[in-house]
Amino acid sequence: MISTMASVSLDGFFEGPDHDIDWHHMNDELHGHINAELAKFGTFVNGRRNHELMLGAWPHAEDHPEWPQAMRDFAPIWRNARKIVYSRTKHFTDWNSETRTEVDPDEIRRLPGDVMVGGNELLQTFFEHDLVDEVRLYLNPVAIGAGTPFFRKPNALALKSTRAFGNGVVELIYGRR
């Protein structure tokens, strides 16, 4: 199964202007849940910018005892997973990473196990190739008014489940219709 997971605002934005995400309502309960879900995936597929953000934190999380435990718990999940990074400008081989320049839908469909795709630009390409089986949205109780929309084209989905967290975030899991 190929899934994506993203925090979104009530008005449907993935990030605010200038890639701002400080409006995300993250707490230990939600982060622990997300860690448990992400640990189920054998491969993380990301765009270059998303991968570079991950490189800025997870390889050295143990150097940050001030970070919440749930954040430090995510580091080995990310480090140990196979990662495929799509980039036309850089080549990655660090932390179990491989680089690709173009999405090959047949290669993606042949990947073993469950696959998590991240990075909004790359995700739009996956939607265009009809590669996404499951969309996990974490709806934050805030409208931000502008930014990068999560969906850029119509997508008909079927609601599979919901879950509310104590911080007001609601998990919405959708599958193919």
N, C-alpha and C positions, 0 to 999 in steps of 0.2 A: 504494500500500500504506500502511496505517495501522499504525504500530508504537508500542510503548512500550519504554522502557529504564529499569531500576531496579536499584540495589543492594539486596539483601535478606540478612537473617541466615539462618543454618541453620534457625532455627525459624520462618521465614516472615514476619518483620517488615520493613517498608519503612523505618520509623524507630522509635526508642525513645521512651520517655516524654518528654514536653515537646519533641517533634520532634527529639530527639537523633540525630545521624548521625556522631558522632565515632568510632564503631566501624567505619566503612567502611575497608577496606584499599585505599587508593589509592596507586599509585606511578606513575612516569613511563611504564613499559611499558603499564599498563592505561589510564592517561589518554590516552596517544598513540593507542591502539586505539580508545577511545571517541570521541576527536576525529575520527579518520578515518571512523568509522561515522556520526557525527552530521553531518559535512560533506556526506553524501549526501542529506540531507533538505532539501526546499525550504521547508517550513513547520513551525514549532514551534507546537503548540497547548498552552496551559497554563492552569491555574487562577490566580486572582489571587495567592495566597500564593506559589506557585512563581515566578511572574513577578516579584514583588517581591524575592524572594531573588536572582534573576538580575540585576535592576537594581542590587542592592547590590554586585555584583562586576564584571560583564563590560563595562559601558560604559567603565570606567576602568582596565582591567587593566594598561595600559602604565604607569600611575602606581605600579605595585608591582613593581619589579625584584627584590624578595626572593621573589616567588612562583616556583614551578617553571615552567620554560619551557612544559611541556605545558599548564599552566593559562593562561598568557598566549596560547598558540596557539589556545585555544578561543574567546577573546574575539571575533575577527573572524567566526568561524563563527556565533556567536550574534547578533552585531550585524547581519550581512548577511542573515540569514534572515528571511523573512516570519513574523510572530508573530500568532497569534490568542489573545486572553486572555479567559477567561470570568470575569466579575465582575458582581455585582449592586450593588456598592457604589462602584466606581471606574471611571473611563473612562481608557483608555490609548491614546496615539497616538505615544509615543516609540519610537525604535529599530525602525522598521518594524512597529509594533504596531497592531492593531485590536481593539476590544472587542466582545464579544457577551455577552448576559445569559442566553440559553438555548441548549442544544445542539439544533441542527437536523440530524438525521441525514442528510437529503438534501443539505444544504449541505456537510457534512463529506465525504460520498462524492464530491461533485463537485470537491473541491479538486484542483488539478493536482499531479502529481509525488508524491513520497513525503512522508508526514506523520508527525511524531513528537509523541506526546501525553505530557504530563508533569503531575504533580500528582496525588496519590492520590485525592482526592475527585472530580476531573474524570474520572480514569481509570475509576472505578467507574461513572460515568454512561455512559462509552463502552462498557464491558463490558455494561451493561444494554441498550444499543441495538445490541449485536452489531457494533460498529464496529472492533474491534481485530483485525487480520490477523496480527500477529506480536508476541510477547512476548520481550524480551531481558532475562534476569535475570542479574545478576552476584552469584553466591552467595558471600557472605563467610564465612570460616571462624571464625565466632563465633555463639554463641547468646546472645541478649540477654534472653530471658525475658518481655518485655512491650513493648508499643508499639502501633504502627498496623500491622495485618496488610496485606500486599500484596493478597491475594485475600480478599474478604469473602463471596463466594458461590462455589459450585462452578463450575469452568471446565475443560472437557475439551480438552486441547491435545495436539498431536503434536510430539515432539521432532524438530527439524531438524538441530541441530548442537551440539557442545560444544567448549570450548577452555579449557585450564588456563593460568593465568598464574603467573609466578614467585613472586608474593606469596601464593599459596594461593587466590585468587579463581578461580571457575570460571564461564565464560560458558555459559549455557544458552539456546539460541534455540528457541522453540516457535512453531508455526503452528497454524492451525485444524485441527481433527480432522475 
